[in-house]
Amino acid sequence: MFHDLIKEDVNDPQNGWYKSLEQKEKDGYTSVIHQKALPGRSLNVVRNQAVMKGIKRETGYKIMCEFEKYQKRFDTHNSQVSFRMV
């Protein structure tokens, strides 16, 4: 399912994606998050397109591999349940 969703164009309204957050560049990091409701599911699927400037590739890989750990620092409402990188 995720491999099919990643092929979809988030800018095509027929695909059902909507932009839920856009973070302008700050300290070399930008992010655009899109969401889409999935039939028969209670939660939306989320896609994040992020750019991190000025960091080593190894550092970026480490952050993604341990994303849940880093994200919990900012999740003040304990709302993140799980994270999957496809």
Secondary structure, 3 states (H helix, E strand, C coil): CHHHHHHCCCCCHHHCCEEEEEEEEECCEEEEEEEECCCCCCCCEEEEEEEECCCCHHHHHHHHHCHHHHHHCCCCCCCCCCCCCC
